[in-house]
Amino acid sequence: MLSDIDILASFSPDAGTFAFKSSGLHKKFVDLYPLSPSTNYRVTSSLVNHIDYERDDLKMEELKFTSWVMSSADGNSIKTKRKLSDEEHQSNGRENAEAYFLTVFQGGKIVIFSPTGKEILNIIQNKKEIIGVDTIGPFIWILDEDKTVKQFGYKSSKALKTFHLTDGKDDEIVDFRVLDFDTHAYLSILTKECAYIVDPSKRRPTRVAKIEIVDTVTCNVIDKEHIAVADKNKIYLYNLTKKDVVLSWETQASKIENFGDYIISLGANGVLSVLEKSSTHTKSVINVYNSKILDFVRADSKIIVAWLNVNEPCFESISVGQIKGSSKIVFNEQEEAVPVHNVREKSEEKIEPPKRKISKSSRDGVIETLLQALDDNTSPQNIEKILESDKWTEEQIKQVVSKKLSDDSAYFIFDIVIKQVAQNTWSFNSNLNHWLKWLLTIRDLDFSTNKTPSRNASKNIKHIRSSLRACRDTFPVLLSMQGKLEMLREQSSLRQELSKINIESDKEDAPVQNGEEEENDILYVNGEGDEYVDALEYNE
């Protein structure tokens, strides 16, 4: 579910598709990545499908929630939550399953897309604003602002079931979801005061449990008798039969999943915690070096995680054996140790003049010099000289931008860089180019605030847009002129060759009588001739 869609990241329940939209890029699109264990969850860009909201007259800024509907090719429900011993059955079921991406927009509109995202499968219009949505198999459950619960089939716009909440109807509801126990389903209504578990199967929905935990944020099924409920600081294992908390763990969670003997939780900091069901011990911690985990899903006996690599998702699988054998799992360490840009720099060395070698200590020192200058409120002119220093590498710039700059410092540096780019759009220091690139890519700079650096940056962005617009208009003209000059150069060369051929041919002719040349025997030197084609006026 979404309240702020700066980044959208969501696995389908069968781990067959990953929906992703990065912050600031492709604002009209959601990318659907097809995933398969046969390719080790590696996806080439040509296989990625795109949901074009603008094409379908939908506004991304009005998107409130997302979810997935699971159904077989013939429309029957596919169960995706099974015990580890049912792996073969689950794999066979997944081969026949299809995942449909579901989106909820402001105004009570629900849109279900086809598996490729290229077509709209169904649109459901609710009269009231929707404040919660969840799915189980091919069924969609919604909660609207009138505290009315409705159940739909994913192919129908008519509600299969409707009832009004009695528990939590006067409270502020922070989360609404379906708890799938395989044989039956409950609804969880989380409020700031407590959590309600409701059985919707009866003619009059009844309360199963009232859990006295404040500020709950999420919950999920663990087994037939237990659910896990998380507040802002802890995860609680609750027994629905005994109506009591059995265990608790000191960890934050925005998502919880059952995984055999463990409970997997994803924190707001992008770190996975693997908790033992039998104790308060944390078995393992899983994170990504210099990044964060966006989402995770269970696939057979593995956990698939998605993490952010600049602006693209990467995927890794984790087995039960890896979790049992390590208390800490870190991805992306080797990739960070060998930066990709070094390959590009080596290829460029062939055409660039040799550069002065800079020691590692000197390169590391430039980072400290910049940070100290920022702390000492050094003048923008001196900061600019430090930023333009040839001691910087792109990897260092990326590291400083992502980990070492405060928001105020990021705004300050961005203001300096954008000024230089706006003043000299055609040619500026390559390091300033890297600073601008990573400040825009990594940092979430909000230029709508009233901070002075932000206001200055907004003005400079307008200036650079104007300069880039002029460059955009001028570049095709310059490119055309370059092509015409190249054509003239080739014409001149060709004329030179033709004149040499004519001179050599003339030497074999008979001597000219009376020392005079006939008009037809005139030789044209340096390519001059009767017909002249000007490349500037020549159009093919």
C-alpha positions as CSV (number, residue, x, y, z in Angstrom):
1,M,0.0,0.0,0.0
2,L,1.2,3.5,-0.8
3,S,0.7,6.9,0.7
4,D,3.7,8.5,-0.9
5,I,4.8,7.1,-4.3
6,D,8.2,8.6,-4.6
7,I,9.4,4.9,-5.0
8,L,7.0,2.1,-5.9
9,A,8.4,-1.4,-5.3
10,S,6.2,-4.5,-5.0
11,F,6.7,-8.2,-5.7
12,S,3.7,-10.3,-6.9
13,P,2.8,-13.0,-4.4
14,D,4.2,-15.7,-6.7
15,A,7.5,-13.9,-7.1
16,G,7.0,-13.9,-10.9
17,T,6.8,-10.1,-11.4
18,F,8.2,-7.0,-9.7
19,A,6.5,-3.6,-10.1
20,F,8.8,-0.6,-9.8
21,K,8.8,3.1,-10.3
22,S,11.8,5.1,-9.2
23,S,11.7,8.7,-7.8
24,G,12.0,11.4,-10.3
25,L,12.2,9.1,-13.4
26,H,9.5,7.9,-15.7
27,K,6.8,9.5,-13.6
28,K,4.1,8.4,-16.0
29,F,5.3,4.7,-16.1
30,V,5.5,1.7,-13.8
31,D,7.9,-1.0,-14.9
32,L,7.0,-4.6,-14.6
33,Y,10.1,-6.9,-14.3
34,P,9.4,-10.6,-15.2
35,L,11.4,-12.8,-12.8
36,S,12.4,-16.4,-13.1
37,P,14.7,-18.7,-11.1
38,S,16.0,-20.2,-14.3
39,T,17.8,-16.8,-15.1
40,N,18.8,-16.4,-11.4
41,Y,16.3,-13.5,-11.3
42,R,18.3,-11.4,-13.8
43,V,16.2,-9.3,-16.1
44,T,17.3,-7.6,-19.4
45,S,15.8,-4.2,-20.2
46,S,14.2,-5.7,-23.4
47,L,12.0,-7.9,-21.3
48,V,10.6,-5.2,-19.0
49,N,7.0,-4.2,-19.6
50,H,5.7,-0.7,-18.9
51,I,2.3,0.5,-17.6
52,D,1.7,3.9,-19.3
53,Y,-0.7,5.8,-17.1
54,E,-0.9,8.8,-19.3
55,R,-1.9,6.7,-22.3
56,D,-4.9,5.4,-20.2
57,D,-5.8,8.9,-19.0
58,L,-4.7,8.0,-15.4
59,K,-2.7,10.3,-13.2
60,M,0.3,8.9,-11.3
61,E,0.0,11.7,-8.6
62,E,-3.5,10.3,-7.8
63,L,-2.3,6.8,-7.1
64,K,-3.0,5.7,-3.5
65,F,-2.5,2.0,-3.2
66,T,-1.2,-1.0,-5.1
67,S,-1.7,-4.7,-4.8
68,W,-1.8,-7.9,-6.8
69,V,-4.5,-10.3,-7.9
70,M,-3.6,-13.9,-8.4
71,S,-5.5,-16.2,-10.7
72,S,-4.9,-19.2,-12.9
73,A,-5.2,-19.0,-16.7
74,D,-8.8,-20.3,-16.4
75,G,-9.7,-17.8,-13.7
76,N,-9.5,-20.0,-10.7
77,S,-7.7,-19.0,-7.5
78,I,-4.1,-19.9,-6.9
79,K,-2.9,-20.2,-3.4
80,T,0.7,-18.9,-2.9
81,K,1.1,-19.3,0.9
82,R,2.1,-22.9,1.6
83,K,4.3,-24.8,4.0
84,L,7.9,-25.5,3.0
85,S,7.1,-29.2,2.5
86,D,4.7,-28.2,-0.3
87,E,7.3,-26.7,-2.5
88,E,6.7,-29.0,-5.5
89,H,2.9,-28.3,-5.3
90,Q,3.6,-24.6,-5.0
91,S,5.9,-24.6,-8.0
92,N,3.5,-26.4,-10.2
93,G,0.7,-24.0,-9.2
94,R,2.9,-21.0,-10.0
95,E,3.5,-22.2,-13.5
96,N,-0.2,-21.8,-14.2
97,A,-0.7,-18.6,-12.2
98,E,-1.0,-15.1,-13.6
99,A,-0.4,-11.9,-11.6
100,Y,-2.5,-8.9,-12.3
101,F,-1.3,-5.5,-11.0
102,L,-4.0,-3.6,-9.2
103,T,-3.9,0.1,-8.5
104,V,-6.3,2.3,-6.5
105,F,-6.7,6.0,-7.4
106,Q,-8.3,8.9,-5.7
107,G,-12.0,9.1,-6.2
108,G,-12.6,5.4,-5.5
109,K,-11.3,4.1,-8.8
110,I,-9.7,0.6,-8.9
111,V,-7.8,-0.4,-12.1
112,I,-6.7,-3.9,-12.8
113,F,-4.0,-4.4,-15.5
114,S,-3.2,-7.4,-17.6
115,P,-0.1,-9.4,-16.7
116,T,2.0,-7.4,-19.2
117,G,0.5,-4.1,-18.1
118,K,-0.3,-3.2,-21.7
119,E,-4.1,-3.5,-21.3
120,I,-6.7,-2.7,-18.6
121,L,-8.5,-5.8,-17.6
122,N,-11.2,-4.2,-15.4
123,I,-12.2,-0.9,-13.7
124,I,-14.2,-0.8,-10.5
125,Q,-15.6,2.5,-9.4
126,N,-16.6,2.9,-5.8
127,K,-18.8,5.8,-4.8
128,K,-16.7,6.7,-1.7
129,E,-13.0,7.3,-1.3
130,I,-11.1,4.1,-0.6
131,I,-8.9,4.1,2.5
132,G,-7.7,0.5,2.4
133,V,-7.3,-2.4,-0.1
134,D,-6.0,-6.0,0.0
135,T,-6.4,-9.1,-2.1
136,I,-6.6,-12.9,-1.6
137,G,-6.4,-15.0,-4.8
138,P,-8.8,-13.6,-7.3
139,F,-10.7,-11.5,-4.7
140,I,-10.4,-7.9,-3.9
141,W,-11.3,-6.5,-0.4
142,I,-11.7,-2.7,0.0
143,L,-12.5,-0.4,2.9
144,D,-13.9,3.0,2.1
145,E,-14.3,6.3,4.1
146,D,-17.8,5.3,5.3
147,K,-16.2,2.3,7.0
148,T,-17.9,0.0,4.5
149,V,-16.1,-3.3,3.6
150,K,-16.7,-4.7,0.1
151,Q,-15.5,-7.8,-1.7
152,F,-15.1,-8.0,-5.5
153,G,-14.0,-10.6,-8.1
154,Y,-11.2,-9.1,-10.1
155,K,-13.2,-9.5,-13.4
156,S,-16.5,-8.0,-12.0
157,S,-17.5,-4.5,-11.0
158,K,-20.4,-5.7,-8.8
159,A,-19.6,-6.4,-5.1
160,L,-19.9,-10.0,-3.9
161,K,-20.2,-9.0,-0.3
162,T,-20.8,-5.7,1.6
163,F,-21.0,-4.9,5.3
164,H,-20.3,-2.0,7.6
165,L,-17.7,-2.1,10.3
166,T,-18.7,-2.1,13.9
167,D,-15.2,-2.6,15.4
168,G,-13.1,0.5,14.7
169,K,-15.8,2.5,13.0
170,D,-15.1,5.5,15.2
171,D,-11.3,5.1,15.2
172,E,-8.7,6.3,12.8
173,I,-7.8,3.3,10.7
174,V,-4.1,3.1,9.7
175,D,-4.0,-0.3,8.0
176,F,-6.5,-2.8,6.5
177,R,-5.6,-6.2,5.2
178,V,-6.8,-9.8,4.6
179,L,-5.2,-12.6,6.7
180,D,-5.1,-15.8,4.7
181,F,-5.2,-19.0,6.8
182,D,-5.5,-21.2,3.7
183,T,-8.8,-22.7,4.9
184,H,-10.4,-19.4,5.8
185,A,-9.6,-15.7,5.9
186,Y,-9.9,-12.9,8.5
187,L,-9.7,-9.2,8.2
188,S,-7.4,-7.1,10.3
189,I,-8.3,-3.5,11.1
190,L,-5.4,-1.6,12.7
191,T,-6.1,1.6,14.5
192,K,-3.9,3.9,16.7
193,E,-5.5,2.5,19.8
194,C,-5.7,-1.3,19.1
195,A,-6.0,-4.0,16.4
196,Y,-9.2,-5.8,15.5
197,I,-9.4,-9.2,13.9
198,V,-12.8,-9.8,12.2
199,D,-14.3,-13.0,10.6
200,P,-16.2,-11.8,7.5
201,S,-17.5,-15.2,6.5
202,K,-20.5,-15.2,8.7
203,R,-23.8,-13.5,7.9
204,R,-23.0,-10.8,10.4
205,P,-19.2,-10.4,10.6
206,T,-17.9,-11.1,14.1
207,R,-14.9,-10.1,16.1
208,V,-12.3,-12.8,16.6
209,A,-9.9,-10.7,18.7
210,K,-9.1,-7.3,20.0
211,I,-5.4,-6.8,20.5
212,E,-4.5,-4.1,22.9
213,I,-1.4,-2.7,21.2
214,V,-1.2,1.0,20.3
215,D,0.2,2.5,17.1
216,T,0.1,-0.8,15.2
217,V,1.5,-0.5,11.6
218,T,1.2,-4.0,10.0
219,C,0.3,-7.7,10.7
220,N,0.3,-11.0,9.0
221,V,-0.4,-14.7,9.5
222,I,2.3,-17.0,11.0
223,D,0.4,-20.3,11.4
224,K,-3.1,-21.5,12.2
225,E,-3.2,-20.1,15.6
226,H,-0.7,-17.2,15.5
227,I,-0.4,-13.8,13.8
228,A,2.5,-11.3,14.0
229,V,1.5,-7.7,14.9
230,A,4.0,-4.8,14.7
231,D,3.9,-1.4,16.2
232,K,6.5,1.3,15.7
233,N,9.2,-0.4,17.8
234,K,8.3,-4.1,18.3
235,I,6.9,-7.2,16.7
236,Y,4.5,-9.3,18.8
237,L,3.6,-13.0,18.2
238,Y,-0.1,-13.2,19.2
239,N,-2.1,-16.4,19.9
240,L,-5.6,-16.0,18.5
241,T,-6.9,-19.0,20.6
242,K,-5.5,-17.9,23.9
243,K,-5.9,-14.2,23.1
244,D,-2.4,-13.4,24.4
245,V,1.0,-12.2,23.3
246,V,3.4,-15.2,23.2
247,L,6.7,-13.5,22.2
248,S,8.0,-10.1,21.1
249,W,11.1,-8.8,19.3
250,E,12.7,-5.4,19.6
251,T,12.7,-4.5,15.9
252,Q,10.8,-2.3,13.5
253,A,8.7,-3.7,10.6
254,S,6.8,-2.3,7.7
255,K,6.3,-5.8,6.3
256,I,6.1,-9.3,7.9
257,E,6.2,-12.8,6.3
258,N,6.3,-16.3,7.7
259,F,9.2,-18.4,6.5
260,G,9.4,-21.9,8.0
261,D,10.9,-21.7,11.5
262,Y,11.5,-18.0,11.1
263,I,9.7,-14.7,10.8
264,I,11.1,-12.2,8.2
265,S,10.5,-8.5,8.8
266,L,11.5,-5.6,6.6
267,G,12.2,-2.4,8.5
268,A,11.8,1.2,7.3
269,N,15.6,1.4,7.1
270,G,15.6,-1.2,4.3
271,V,17.1,-4.0,6.4
272,L,15.7,-7.5,6.7
273,S,15.6,-9.2,10.2
274,V,15.2,-12.9,10.5
275,L,13.6,-13.8,13.8
276,E,13.4,-17.2,15.4
277,K,9.8,-18.3,16.3
278,S,11.0,-20.2,19.4
279,S,12.8,-17.4,21.1
280,T,13.4,-13.6,21.1
281,H,16.7,-14.1,19.3
282,T,17.4,-12.5,15.9
283,K,18.9,-15.2,13.8
284,S,20.2,-13.1,10.9
285,V,20.3,-9.6,9.5
286,I,20.3,-9.0,5.8
287,N,21.1,-5.7,4.2
288,V,22.7,-4.1,1.1
289,Y,26.0,-2.2,1.2
290,N,25.4,1.5,0.4
291,S,21.8,0.9,-0.5
292,K,18.6,-0.6,1.0
293,I,16.2,-3.4,0.4
294,L,12.9,-2.3,-1.3
295,D,10.8,-5.4,-0.9
296,F,11.0,-9.1,-0.4
297,V,8.8,-12.2,-1.1
298,R,8.9,-15.9,-0.4
299,A,9.5,-18.2,-3.4
300,D,9.5,-21.9,-2.5
301,S,12.3,-22.4,0.1
302,K,14.0,-19.1,-0.7
303,I,13.6,-15.4,0.0
304,I,13.8,-13.0,-3.0
305,V,14.9,-9.5,-2.2
306,A,14.9,-6.4,-4.4
307,W,17.4,-3.6,-3.7
308,L,18.0,-0.3,-5.3
309,N,21.1,0.2,-7.4
310,V,21.1,3.9,-8.2
311,N,17.7,4.0,-10.0
312,E,17.3,0.3,-11.1
313,P,16.2,-2.7,-9.0
314,C,18.5,-5.7,-8.5
315,F,17.4,-9.0,-7.2
316,E,19.0,-11.6,-5.0
317,S,17.8,-15.0,-3.6
318,I,18.5,-16.2,-0.1
319,S,18.1,-19.9,1.0
320,V,17.3,-21.3,4.3
321,G,20.9,-22.7,4.5
322,Q,22.4,-19.2,4.0
323,I,20.2,-17.9,6.9
324,K,21.1,-20.8,9.2
325,G,24.8,-20.4,8.4
326,S,25.3,-16.7,8.8
327,S,24.2,-14.1,11.4
328,K,24.7,-11.3,8.8
329,I,24.3,-11.3,5.0
330,V,25.5,-8.3,3.1
331,F,24.9,-7.9,-0.7
332,N,26.8,-5.6,-3.1
333,E,30.1,-5.5,-1.3
334,Q,32.2,-6.8,-4.2
335,E,30.4,-4.6,-6.7
336,E,31.2,-1.5,-4.6
337,A,34.8,-2.5,-4.3
338,V,35.3,-2.6,-8.1
339,P,33.5,0.5,-9.4
340,V,32.1,0.1,-12.9
341,H,33.2,3.6,-14.0
342,N,36.8,2.5,-13.8
343,V,36.3,0.4,-17.0
344,R,35.1,3.4,-18.8
345,E,38.0,5.5,-17.6
346,K,40.5,3.0,-18.8
347,S,39.0,3.0,-22.3
348,E,39.1,6.8,-22.4
349,E,42.8,6.8,-21.5
350,K,43.6,5.7,-25.0
351,I,42.4,8.9,-26.6
352,E,43.1,11.3,-23.7
353,P,46.6,12.7,-22.9
354,P,48.3,11.0,-19.9
355,K,47.2,12.5,-16.6
356,R,49.2,13.2,-13.5
357,K,49.0,10.2,-11.1
358,I,47.3,11.0,-7.9
359,S,47.9,8.9,-4.8
360,K,45.1,7.2,-2.9
361,S,45.8,9.3,0.2
362,S,45.6,12.5,-1.8
363,R,42.2,11.3,-3.2
364,D,40.9,10.5,0.2
365,G,42.2,13.8,1.5
366,V,40.0,15.8,-0.9
367,I,36.9,14.4,0.8
368,E,38.0,15.6,4.2
369,T,39.0,19.0,2.7
370,L,35.5,19.4,1.3
371,L,33.7,18.4,4.6
372,Q,35.9,20.7,6.6
373,A,35.3,23.6,4.3
374,L,31.6,23.0,4.6
375,D,31.8,22.9,8.4
376,D,33.8,26.2,8.4
377,N,31.3,27.9,6.1
378,T,34.0,28.6,3.5
379,S,33.0,30.9,0.6
380,P,31.3,29.4,-2.4
381,Q,34.3,30.3,-4.6
382,N,36.6,28.1,-2.5
383,I,34.1,25.3,-2.4
384,E,33.9,25.5,-6.2
385,K,37.6,25.1,-6.5
386,I,37.5,22.0,-4.3
387,L,34.6,20.5,-6.3
388,E,36.5,21.1,-9.6
389,S,39.7,19.4,-8.3
390,D,41.1,16.6,-10.5
391,K,41.7,14.5,-7.3
392,W,38.0,13.5,-7.4
393,T,36.8,10.2,-8.8
394,E,33.2,9.7,-9.7
395,E,32.9,6.9,-7.1
396,Q,34.1,9.3,-4.4
397,I,31.6,11.9,-5.5
398,K,28.8,9.3,-5.4
399,Q,29.9,8.3,-1.9
400,V,30.0,11.8,-0.6
401,V,26.6,12.7,-2.0
402,S,24.9,9.5,-0.7
403,K,26.4,9.2,2.7
404,K,28.3,12.3,3.9
405,L,26.3,15.4,3.0
406,S,23.6,16.9,5.1
407,D,20.5,18.3,3.4
408,D,21.8,21.9,3.8
409,S,25.2,21.0,2.4
410,A,23.6,19.2,-0.5
411,Y,21.5,22.3,-1.3
412,F,24.6,24.5,-1.0
413,I,26.7,22.4,-3.3
414,F,23.9,22.0,-5.8
415,D,23.5,25.8,-5.9
416,I,27.2,26.2,-6.7
417,V,27.2,23.5,-9.4
418,I,24.0,24.5,-11.1
419,K,25.3,28.1,-11.4
420,Q,28.4,27.0,-13.3
421,V,26.5,24.7,-15.6
422,A,24.0,27.4,-16.4
423,Q,26.8,29.9,-17.2
424,N,28.7,27.6,-19.4
425,T,26.4,24.9,-20.8
426,W,28.6,23.9,-23.7
427,S,31.8,23.1,-21.7
428,F,32.3,22.8,-18.0
429,N,34.4,20.7,-15.6
430,S,33.7,17.0,-15.8
431,N,33.7,16.7,-12.0
432,L,30.9,19.3,-11.8
433,N,29.0,17.1,-14.3
434,H,29.4,14.2,-11.8
435,W,28.3,16.3,-8.9
436,L,25.2,17.4,-10.7
437,K,24.4,13.9,-11.9
438,W,24.5,12.3,-8.4
439,L,22.9,15.1,-6.6
440,L,19.9,14.8,-8.9
441,T,20.0,11.0,-8.9
442,I,20.5,10.1,-5.3
443,R,19.4,13.0,-3.1
444,D,15.7,13.8,-2.8
445,L,16.1,17.6,-3.1
446,D,12.8,19.4,-2.5
447,F,12.9,22.7,-4.3
448,S,9.4,23.6,-3.2
449,T,10.5,24.5,0.3
450,N,11.1,28.0,1.6
451,K,14.8,27.4,2.4
452,T,17.1,30.0,0.8
453,P,19.3,27.4,-0.9
454,S,16.2,25.8,-2.3
455,R,14.9,29.1,-3.7
456,N,18.2,29.9,-5.3
457,A,18.5,26.4,-6.7
458,S,15.0,26.8,-8.2
459,K,16.0,30.0,-10.0
460,N,19.2,28.4,-11.3
461,I,17.3,25.4,-12.5
462,K,15.1,27.8,-14.6
463,H,18.3,29.4,-16.0
464,I,19.8,26.0,-16.9
465,R,16.6,24.9,-18.5
466,S,16.7,28.1,-20.7
467,S,20.4,27.4,-21.6
468,L,19.8,23.8,-22.4
469,R,16.8,24.8,-24.5
470,A,19.1,27.1,-26.5
471,C,21.6,24.3,-26.8
472,R,18.9,21.9,-28.0
473,D,17.8,24.3,-30.7
474,T,21.3,25.1,-31.8
475,F,22.8,21.6,-31.8
476,P,20.9,20.3,-34.9
477,V,22.1,23.4,-36.9
478,L,25.7,22.9,-35.9
479,L,25.4,19.2,-36.7
480,S,24.0,20.0,-40.1
481,M,26.8,22.5,-40.8
482,Q,29.4,19.9,-39.8
483,G,27.9,17.4,-42.2
484,K,28.0,20.0,-45.0
485,L,31.6,20.8,-44.3
486,E,32.5,17.2,-44.4
487,M,30.8,16.9,-47.7
488,L,32.8,19.8,-49.1
489,R,36.0,18.3,-47.9
490,E,35.2,15.0,-49.6
491,Q,34.2,16.9,-52.8
492,S,37.5,18.7,-52.8
493,S,39.5,15.5,-52.3
494,L,37.6,13.8,-55.1
495,R,38.3,16.7,-57.5
496,Q,42.0,16.5,-56.7
497,E,42.0,12.8,-57.6
498,L,40.1,13.4,-60.8
499,S,42.5,16.2,-61.9
500,K,45.5,13.9,-61.4
501,I,43.8,11.3,-63.6
502,N,43.1,13.9,-66.3
503,I,46.8,15.1,-66.2
504,E,48.1,11.5,-66.6
505,S,45.7,10.8,-69.4
506,D,46.8,14.0,-71.3
507,K,50.4,13.0,-71.3
508,E,49.5,10.1,-73.7
509,D,47.7,12.4,-76.2
510,A,49.4,13.7,-79.4
511,P,51.4,17.1,-79.4
512,V,49.3,20.2,-79.8
513,Q,49.6,21.8,-83.3
514,N,50.6,25.5,-83.6
515,G,51.3,25.6,-79.9
516,E,47.6,26.2,-79.2
517,E,45.2,24.0,-77.2
518,E,41.7,23.3,-78.5
519,E,39.0,24.4,-76.2
520,N,38.0,20.8,-75.6
521,D,41.5,20.0,-74.3
522,I,41.5,22.4,-71.5
523,L,42.7,20.9,-68.2
524,Y,40.9,21.8,-65.0
525,V,43.3,22.0,-62.1
526,N,42.5,21.7,-58.4
527,G,39.1,20.2,-59.1
528,E,37.7,23.1,-61.1
529,G,35.3,22.2,-63.8
530,D,32.2,23.2,-65.8
531,E,29.8,21.9,-63.2
532,Y,30.1,22.8,-59.6
533,V,27.8,21.4,-56.9
534,D,27.7,23.4,-53.6
535,A,27.3,21.0,-50.7
536,L,25.5,23.7,-48.7
537,E,22.8,23.9,-51.4
538,Y,22.8,20.2,-52.3
539,N,19.7,18.3,-51.1
540,E,19.4,14.7,-51.9
